[in-house]
Amino acid sequence: MFGSPLVRRMALREIVHTPESENRDIVRTPTNLELGSTVLTPSPDEQVIRQRGRRKVQQVTKLQVGRSEFFDHTPPRIPVTPTKSPRKNPLKTSTPIRTSPRKRLQLGTSLSPSVGSPNKSRQSLSFSFTPKRNRIGTGRNLSVPNVVKSLRGLSHDQLVGLLEDLMTDHVDMVEEVCDRLPSPDLKPLEERLNYLKRNIFQSFPSSKLLGSNRDAFCYRRVFTHISAFKKECLDQGRALVASEQWHAMIEYVVLAWSYIRLLPDWDNAAHNKMKAQCFTGLAGLCMQAIKCAPLDQNDYCQLKHTLADLRRDCPEMNMCYNYAAGFAAS
């Protein structure tokens, strides 16, 4: 049919340019390059995963060790101040110690350079103050107000020692001092008792709503303050007896007795023991003062009426009352 070569060539040219061949060219399979650029494009998540690969270890050669680029990743070094050399002991040096002229005059000794152990050098620099007896009112400064101001700064024992020395050196002053000696002031003793009594009542529990305020619970709260009151009450009386102030002792018994009566009475009889000890102790001191005091018949009569009111609180006070009543009747 297509025998001649020319005819066959023409027939093949027409077949190639048919629409089917054009469609066949459009639907052709993509190449490897096209697949890599379009179809095989990785997603954003896959790109992140690919970037998490192992770090490449930087190979450093011997020539790069001395370069500054190799130390760029190290943190900056903080400058450190060099440590100071220890100071030398100035006492061990042979150079003289510099001091002001005023200090040399105060020390009274010349500070020469000393070479030796530090202990010896320190001893040469130290000085001790020797207390001297202070004599007040010498020369033109002698005046009564200055002496009185100085006496107010002394303690009780210092004043007693001062008067004892004066009366020992001047025997003629003993009679004059005895005539001018006042009676003890009982006001500070009363203030002390009032203060301790107030502490007792302030220590009661304020939030107690049920029950009595004289039970064991309240007693445990105020036990310490009652004990302090008893000790101070008896100690003040013993101090007056030791100083042989008999009239002041009798007055103190009457004064302290009124404060002891104000102490609380407890539901338990055993808790009233310290209050009874205060009464008993003062009764014994009062008996000693009555026996030693120089009283006349009028004083005994007045004391008898005073003790008649006190003996109702303490049986031991009956001895004092009977003693005073015997001298009052005679």
C-alpha positions in Angstrom: 0.0 0.0 0.0 2.7 2.4 1.0 5.3 1.1 -1.3 7.4 4.0 -2.1 9.6 5.6 0.6 8.2 9.0 -0.1 4.7 8.0 0.6 5.6 6.3 3.8 7.5 9.4 5.0 4.5 11.6 4.4 2.2 9.2 6.2 4.4 9.2 9.3 4.6 13.0 9.3 0.8 13.2 9.4 0.5 10.7 12.3 2.9 12.7 14.4 0.9 15.9 14.1 -2.4 14.4 15.1 -4.4 15.8 18.2 -3.9 12.5 20.0 -0.2 12.9 19.9 -0.5 16.4 21.3 -2.6 15.1 24.2 -0.2 12.3 24.7 2.7 14.8 25.0 0.8 16.9 27.7 0.1 13.9 30.0 3.6 12.6 29.9 5.3 11.4 33.0 7.2 14.1 35.0 11.0 14.0 35.0 13.1 13.5 38.1 13.9 17.2 38.2 10.2 18.1 38.2 9.5 15.6 41.0 12.3 17.0 43.2 11.0 20.6 42.8 7.3 20.2 43.1 6.0 16.9 44.3 8.9 16.0 46.7 9.1 19.5 48.4 9.4 18.8 52.2 6.8 20.2 54.7 7.8 22.8 57.3 7.8 20.2 60.1 10.1 18.0 58.1 12.5 20.9 57.5 12.6 21.5 61.3 13.4 17.8 61.9 16.1 17.9 59.3 17.7 21.0 61.0 18.0 19.0 64.3 20.9 17.0 63.0 24.1 16.4 64.8 26.4 19.3 65.1 29.6 19.2 63.2 32.6 18.9 65.4 35.0 21.6 64.5 38.4 20.1 63.9 41.0 22.4 65.3 44.5 22.1 64.1 47.7 23.0 65.9 47.9 26.1 63.9 44.5 27.3 65.1 45.2 26.9 68.8 47.0 30.2 69.1 44.4 32.1 67.2 41.8 34.3 69.0 38.9 32.8 67.0 39.3 29.5 68.9 38.5 31.3 72.2 35.5 33.2 71.0 33.0 30.8 72.6 34.6 31.0 76.1 33.0 33.5 78.5 34.9 36.7 79.3 37.3 36.4 82.2 36.6 38.6 85.2 39.6 40.6 86.3 40.8 39.6 89.7 42.7 42.0 91.9 45.9 40.6 93.1 46.2 39.6 96.7 48.1 42.0 98.9 51.1 40.8 100.6 50.7 40.4 104.4 51.6 43.4 106.4 54.6 43.2 108.4 54.3 43.5 112.1 55.6 47.0 113.0 56.7 45.8 116.4 59.2 43.4 114.8 60.8 46.1 112.7 63.8 48.0 113.8 62.3 51.4 112.8 61.3 53.6 115.7 57.6 54.1 116.5 56.3 57.5 115.7 54.1 59.1 118.4 52.8 62.6 119.0 54.5 64.8 121.6 51.3 64.9 123.6 51.1 61.1 123.9 54.7 60.9 125.0 54.0 63.4 127.7 51.0 61.5 128.9 52.8 58.2 129.0 55.7 59.7 130.8 58.2 57.4 129.3 60.2 57.6 126.1 59.2 55.0 123.5 62.5 53.7 122.3 62.7 51.2 119.4 62.5 47.7 120.9 63.5 44.6 119.1 62.3 41.4 120.5 59.2 39.4 121.2 55.8 41.1 120.6 54.8 40.6 124.2 57.6 42.6 125.6 56.9 45.4 123.1 53.3 45.5 124.0 54.1 45.7 127.7 56.3 48.8 127.1 53.3 50.5 125.4 50.7 49.7 128.1 50.2 51.6 131.3 48.0 51.1 134.3 45.9 53.8 136.0 46.4 53.9 139.7 43.2 55.2 141.4 43.8 58.0 143.9 41.7 59.0 146.8 39.4 61.7 145.6 39.5 64.7 147.9 36.6 67.1 147.3 36.6 70.6 148.5 40.3 71.5 148.8 41.4 75.1 148.8 39.0 77.6 147.2 36.5 74.9 146.1 35.5 74.1 149.7 31.8 74.7 150.1 28.8 72.8 151.7 26.8 72.5 148.4 29.6 70.8 146.6 30.1 68.3 149.4 26.3 67.6 149.5 26.3 66.9 145.8 29.1 64.5 146.1 27.4 62.7 149.0 24.3 62.1 147.0 26.2 60.0 144.5 27.4 57.6 147.2 25.7 54.4 148.1 24.2 53.5 151.4 27.2 51.4 152.5 29.6 54.2 151.5 27.7 56.8 153.6 27.7 54.5 156.6 31.5 53.9 156.2 32.1 57.6 155.9 30.3 58.4 159.1 31.9 55.5 160.9 35.4 56.8 160.0 34.5 60.4 161.1 33.1 59.2 164.4 36.2 57.0 165.0 38.5 59.9 164.4 36.4 62.4 166.3 34.9 60.7 169.4 33.2 64.0 170.5 30.9 63.7 167.3 29.2 60.5 168.5 26.9 62.2 170.9 26.0 65.0 168.5 25.3 62.5 165.7 23.0 60.5 168.0 21.0 63.6 169.0 20.5 64.6 165.3 19.9 61.1 164.0 16.4 61.1 162.4 14.0 58.2 162.5 13.9 56.0 159.3 11.5 57.0 156.5 8.9 54.4 156.0 7.5 55.9 152.8 9.8 53.9 150.4 9.0 50.7 152.3 5.2 51.4 151.9 5.6 52.1 148.2 7.4 48.8 147.7 4.7 46.9 149.4 2.0 48.7 147.4 3.8 47.9 144.2 4.0 44.1 145.0 0.4 44.0 146.1 -0.7 45.6 142.8 1.2 43.0 140.9 -0.7 40.2 142.7 -4.1 41.5 141.5 -2.9 42.3 138.0 -1.8 38.7 137.5 -5.4 37.3 137.9 -6.7 35.9 134.6 -9.1 38.4 133.0 -10.7 35.9 130.6 -12.0 33.5 133.3 -15.8 33.5 133.0 -16.9 30.3 134.9 -15.9 29.3 138.4 -14.4 31.2 141.3 -11.4 33.5 141.0 -10.0 32.1 144.2 -9.5 28.5 143.0 -6.3 26.6 142.3 -6.0 27.8 138.7 -5.9 31.5 139.8 -3.6 30.6 142.7 -1.0 29.2 140.3 -1.1 32.4 138.3 -0.4 34.6 141.3 1.8 32.3 143.3 5.1 34.0 142.2 3.9 37.5 143.1 2.6 36.4 146.5 6.0 34.8 147.3 7.8 38.0 146.3 5.5 40.1 148.5 6.1 37.8 151.5 9.9 37.9 151.1 10.0 41.7 150.7 7.7 42.3 153.7 9.8 40.2 156.1 13.2 41.4 154.8 12.3 45.1 155.3 11.2 44.3 158.9 14.5 42.4 159.6 16.5 45.3 158.3 14.8 47.6 160.8 15.5 45.2 163.6 19.1 44.8 162.6 19.5 48.6 162.7 17.8 48.7 166.2 15.2 51.1 165.0 12.6 49.8 167.5 10.0 52.6 167.3 10.1 52.5 163.4 9.8 48.7 163.6 6.5 48.9 165.6 5.2 51.5 163.1 6.2 49.2 160.2 4.3 46.3 161.7 1.1 48.3 161.8 1.7 49.6 158.3 2.5 46.2 156.7 -0.3 44.5 158.5 -2.9 46.5 156.6 -1.3 45.4 153.2 -1.3 41.7 154.3 -5.0 41.9 155.0 -5.6 42.9 151.4 -4.1 39.7 150.1 -6.7 37.3 148.6 -8.1 34.4 150.6 -8.2 31.2 148.6 -10.8 28.4 148.6 -8.1 25.9 149.5 -6.8 26.4 153.1 -3.3 25.2 152.1 -3.0 28.1 149.7 -3.3 30.7 152.5 -0.1 29.5 154.1 2.1 32.3 152.8 -0.3 34.9 154.1 -0.3 33.3 157.5 3.6 33.3 157.4 3.6 37.0 156.8 1.4 37.6 159.9 3.5 35.2 162.0 6.8 36.8 160.9 5.7 40.3 161.7 4.3 39.2 165.1 7.7 37.8 166.1 9.6 41.0 164.9 7.0 43.1 166.8 7.6 41.2 170.0 11.3 41.7 169.7 10.8 45.5 169.1 8.5 45.9 172.1 11.0 44.2 174.5 13.9 46.4 173.3 12.2 49.7 172.7 12.4 52.3 175.5 8.6 52.9 176.0 6.8 54.6 178.9 3.4 53.7 180.3 1.5 56.0 177.9 3.2 54.3 174.9 2.2 50.9 176.2 -1.4 51.9 176.6 -1.5 53.3 173.1 0.2 50.1 171.8 -2.3 48.0 173.6 -5.2 49.4 171.8 -3.4 49.1 168.4 -2.5 45.5 169.0 -6.0 44.6 170.1 -7.2 45.0 166.5 -4.3 43.0 165.0 -4.6 39.9 167.2 -7.8 38.9 165.4 -5.8 37.9 162.3 -2.9 36.1 164.0 -2.9 34.1 167.3 0.8 34.9 167.8 0.0 38.6 168.2 -1.7 37.8 171.5 1.8 37.5 173.1 2.6 41.1 172.0 -0.8 42.3 173.3 -0.4 40.6 176.7 3.1 42.0 177.1 2.0 45.5 176.3 -1.1 45.2 178.5 1.0 44.1 181.5 3.2 47.2 181.3 0.2 49.4 180.7 -1.6 48.2 183.9 1.4 48.6 186.1 
